[in-house]
């Protein structure tokens, strides 16, 4: 089968590789759609932390935002999965440790991450092996585009949960990229008044096109009560800004990761009694995200600029973006093209 393989920093190609064979309690999924995110770009550039820690050595087959149909099942798997449209949790815990037993398999020290950590192959390929325990079935109302947006949506949903914001309260989202916009959409669907802060004019204009009128820069941000703040940016300075801006006694949620360490003053958190929450993955948020998409309470499909083939993916990861694609932040791949 064809698979996209990164062989070293800024070096990648589509290779013919052996198709996967399902092990016990595993299925094989024929991938229909996969998303490209900042983590994938960091693997391509060589900046990804897992490359340097040894958790993800080259060559690596990326892709962790995806959907497809089950085409084969291994021993111990109900044959009823055959033909079902699915996505899955990226985080695959050992299922033996205390964290896994407590439902925190995404924090398992020995976890695999599909297309990211431990050598588990990713979804930017024609087929993908997946443990049956990680699968989530997709209803017919969730099309291929929505299905490949479940994983980033699950991250955003968990950020909204962590913000603990009630209907009618005001949420400030820092960074109007894919995760920031998904966070804004989900929070708005739950009744929050959503504001976004962005640096680049195209991303701010795109956020407004989605129906968010309150989009600001650092210079135009009004002095308002911010009942919670979600930092979905990659700017190392913004967590400290969030601590300064959020209402005392409330919450700052960090889901964006900067390339350089973020500097903040813990005295601010103590003296203003602010809770800082980190969100690592979509684990625990996938089912509700699927339901939000299926009901059309949230429709993130406008976030996808275009769908490309595996053969053009390296150019995209290198930064190529034709102007006709517009300002939508997400790129999807159809591995069958």
N, C-alpha and C positions, 0 to 999 in steps of 0.2 A: 504494500500500500504506500501511498505518498504521505510524507510527514515533513513538517517544517522543523529543521534542526539548526540550532545555534551552536557552532563549533568553536567559537572564541569571540572575544570582543569585536563587534562590528563585522563579524563574519558568519554568514548563514546561507543555507541552501535548502531546497526541497529535495529530499532523498527518497529513494525506494527502500523501504524497510520491511522486515518481516511483520505480517499482521499479527495482532495479539491473539492469544488463546486463553479462554477463560479458566482461571483456577477455581478451586473450591470456593463457593459463596461469592463468586464474581460473575459479572455479565460483560458482554462486549456491546458497545454502543456505536452505531453508525452515526458519526457526527454530521449534523445538518448545518449548524451555525455556531461560530465561536467569536467571542469578543477579544479585542486587543486593549490592554490597559497599560498604565504606567509601569507596573512591575515587569511586563514583557519588554518594554523599551529599556528598562534598566538592565535586564539580562543581556539585551543586544549591545548596549553601550559598555557593559562590564562594570557598571556602578552598583549592581544589586549586592546587598550586604551578604546574602547567602553564598555568593560566589567566593567572597573573601573569607568567610567563616568555614568553608568546606562543606556546607549543607547542600550545595547545588553546584557541583563541578561541571565544567563543559566536557563533552557535548550535552546539551539539554534540549528537550522537546517541550516547548512552552504551550500555554493555553489552559486557563482555568475558568473561563466564563463561557458556557456552552449549553447546547441542547442537542438531542438526537433521538434515535429509536433503537431499542434493544434488538440485536440481531442474533445473539447467541447467549446461552446460559451455561454456567458450570455446574459441577456437582453440588447438590444441596440447595439449588435455587429453584423456586417455583417456576415452572414453564409458563405460567400466566404472565410473566414479565415480557415474553417474546412479543415484539411488535409495538410495545408501549412507548409512547413519547415521554422522555425523561430529561431531567437535569440531575445534579448531585452536589452534595457538600464537597468542597475542595479539601477539607481537613480530614485526614484518615488516621485516627488514633490507633494505638496498639490494642485497645479494648481489654487490657489487663491491669493497667495502673489505676491508682486512686482517682486521678483526674478524669480518666475515661469513665470510670464507674460513676462519677458524680455528674456526668454529662458535659464535661469540659474537655472533650477529645481534641478540640482545636488548640489546646494548650499542652497536650501530651508531649513530653520531651522526645519521644521516639516516633512522632507522627510523620507520615508522608503528607505532602501537599501536592495535589494533582497539578502537573505542569510547573511546579515551583521547587519542591523540597524533597530530597531523598531519592531522586531518580525516578519517581513515578511519572510515566509519560503523559504529556499534555494533549489537549483537545485540538490543537492546530494540526490535525491529521485526519485521515479518512475514518479511522476507528480508534476507540479508546477503551481500555479495560477499567472497570469500576466495581468496587465491592457493592453487593446488593444492599447492604445496610446503609449506604450513603445515598441511595437513589431517592428521588422525589418525582412522582408521576405528574405530568402536565395535562390539564384538561384541554379539550379541543379549542376553547376560547383563548388559550395562550399560544399564539403563533410562534414561528421560529425566532423572530426578532425579540419578542417578549421573553421567550424561553432563555435566550442567551443573555438577557439582562436580569435574570433572577439572582445570580450570584452578586453582582454589584448592588442590586436592590436590597438584598439581604443585609449587606454591610450597612447601607444607609438606614434601613429599618432599625437595626440594632443601635445605631447612633441616635436616632430619634427616641427610642426607648430609654437609652442612657441619659438623655437630656431631661427626662421626667417633666415634660412640659404639658400643661393642660390646655384644653380648647379655650381659645380666646387670649392665651398668653402669647408673648412675643419672642420669637426665635431669630437669632442672627446666625447665618451660615457664612463662614469665611471660605471663599474659594468656589466659584461657580463652574467647576469642572463636572465630570460625570457623577462622582459621588456627592458633591455638593448639591447639584441639581436634583438628584434622586432624593437626597435628604430633604430638600425644600419641597418637592412634590409630595412625599409621604407625610411630612409634618403638616402641610396645608390640607391634605386629605383628612387629617385627624383634627383639624380645626384651629391650628396655630396661625398666628399672623407672622408671615415669613418675610424676613429681609435678607438680602445677600450683599456681601462685600467682595468686590473683584478689582483686579488691577488693570486688565486689558479690556479695551473698548469692545472688541468683537465678542468676547465672552459675556460681557455685561449686556450688550444688545441682544444676544441670543437668550439670555435669561429673561429679559423683558418680553421676548417673542413667545415665551412659554406661559405668559400671563402673570409674571411677578413684577409688579410696578415699583417695589421698593428695592432698588439695586443701587449700591453706593460705591464710592471709592473711599480711601482713607481720609481724603480731604473733605468729602461731602457727607460723611456719615453723621446723621443727626444725634443729638444728645437725647436718648430715650432710655427707658427702663428695658434692659435685656434680660428676660427671665431665664434664658439659657443661651449658650453659644456652642456651636459645633464648628471646630476647626477642620475643614476638609481640604486645606491648602497644603502646599509643600514649602511654605515660607517659614524659616526657623524663628522669625520674630513674632509671628502671630499668636502662638500660645500665651506669651506674656501679655500681649494686647488683650486677649480674651479675658485673662484674669483681672485686668484693670477695668474692663467694661461690664462684665456680668454683674447682675444684681447680687449683693451680699447674701450668702446663705444658699445660693443656687449652684448650678452645675456647668462646668466646661467639659465638652466631650472632644477628645483628640482622635481623629481617624486618619488624617493626612500625615504623611511621613516626609520630613525634609531630608535633604542629602547631608546637611550639616546639623550638628546637635542644636536643639532648641534651648535657649537660655530663659529661665523664668525665676522669679524670686519667690521662694516658698513662704516667705513672710507675708506676702500678699494673700496667698491662699489661706494662711492661718488667721490673719487679722480680719479677713473678710469672710472667713469660714466657708470657703468655696470647695466643692467636691470636684476633683479632676478624674474623669473616666476615660480609659483607653478602649478602643474597639479594634480587634485584630481581624475578624473574619465575619462571614455571613452565617456561621454555624448557629443554629437556633432561630434564625430569622427567615429561612427559606419558605416554609409552609405559609406563613402569613403574607410574604411577598407574592407568592403565586396567587393567593386568594385576592390580594389587592389588584393584581393585574387582570385576573379572570373576571372580576366584577367591574373593571374599568374605573374603579375609584382612583387608580393611578395608571396613567398611560405614558410610559417613557419612550415610546417608539420615535418621537421627534428628536431624541438625543443621538440617534444613529445617522451619521452623515452619508455613509455608503457601505456597500458590501463588496468585498474584493476577493480575489483568488489567492491561493497560497503563493503563487508565482510572483505576485506583486507585494507581498508582505514585507520583504526585506527593505524595500524602498520606503514603505510607510514607517517602519521602525527607525530608519535612518533620518526621518524628518520630512520626507516628501509628502506634500499635501496640495493637490491641484486646487486652485481657487474655486472651481465650479462645485466643489463638495460643500461649500458654505462653512458655517461656523459651529455646526453641531459637533460635540466633542468626541463621540464614540465611533470607532471603525469596527465593522464586522467582517468576518471571513466565512466564505462557503468553501470548505475543503474539497467539495466534489467538482468545483469548476475547473 
